[in-house]
Amino acid sequence: MAQYELLLPKMGESVAEATIIKWTKQPGERIELDDTILEIATDKVDSEVPAPVVGTLVKQLYKEDDIVQVGAVIAIIETEGAESTSEASMPAEVPNDLPEVPLPAALTTEAASQPAQTEASESSDRFYSPLVRNIAAQENISASELDKIQGSGAEGRLTKDDLLKYISERGNAAPHLSSTTQAAPAPQTPQASSTPSPVAKSAPVAISLGGGDEVIEMDRMRKLIADHMVMSVQTSPHVTSFVEADVTNMVLWRDRVKKSFEKRENEKITFTPIFVEAVTKAIKDFPMINVSVNGTQIIKKKDINIGMAAALPSGNLIVPVIRKADQLNLVGLTKSVNDLAIRARNSKLKPDETQGGTFTITNVGSFGNIMGTPIINQPQVAILAVGVIKKKPAVLETEFGDVIAIRHMMYLSLSYDHRVVDGGLGGAFVKRVADYLENWDVNREI
């Protein structure tokens, strides 16, 4: 018999650690190939670690809720063989068979996934995750100050919550200092101010509870979503513009081709890839929608990477990204949309598939809503909500005069960052998306 050392798999260049949520296999249990051994979580999403070998779980080296560094040995599996092996000692191609852990960009800012570029954080010998380093850079916390903060993670490691608590307490203590002893605030560079400082958690509000009330603690992902939404609203002045579109031609076209398309491509064609195509065309017409803000700088993105909000079974949302969506035809978009949606629901996304989005689409119509005012997915500057398609009476202009007809109508709503997107640009963009949908060619071949 041999012992196999299971390592915490690589989860992307920017992820250095993960939290063990649940062990699905216990010591003494038989493990088959690809069986889920444990569930882990990063700052972005939950994922599963599958078994790369067949054997028996001998030992768990970490407990649930422990924070583990990528590459650390997390379990020992007894396998049939002459000598002990580990993932680190196996041929280079073997670890590549392991699926990478998904990282949902929707839940944290892109900036949070980038290593902090300050001299202070780089000069410290203590290990800090990229997220912690980035927060420290935003708050102008030096390496010496960072080293003094007590950590609650494994081996005293400083976690995000530890740092946010420290920042909150430091902020609360500031008013008690005299005006002569307060240090002058350090000047912020454009890069440091590109992402807002973490929101200090305020004291809980006193709430009266009735006898039948139930208190439910937010899960990890919901807490991240809440933090990200509050940060986005505090970062960008949100404005929303609305347009009603007659999408009758689009609906009739899909009804005509969906059966033959599914038979030929073994894929169902939904309205989502059609929306994505219309958005990419409109972005080419109005490229200043495809930007991000870095302090006082506007970063104009070369690639058009469309994020599509997908609902998870838990009720939370994740935003996988269709990279270079403008370079895909409608068949390619359909396959990408279906593939990402399925793997998102099954926690099978790769890290790169949830990062790098430059514009986001959310389908509130899937919940029967006619319109919505979505919150921008930072560091993007705009997000489009598509409402439910409903049959409604509408006035049509014909050569014989105006007539009332039953048409398929829907609302589009665009929320945008008013710092860099004015009402003229935002309104013109969402109207252009509607134009592409309204002028759909009913005879289009696919």
Summary of the structure (lengths in Angstrom):
residues: 446
radius of gyration: 25.3
end to end distance: 56.8
largest distance: 88.1
contacts: 1359
relative contact order: 0.12
helix: 32%
strand: 24%
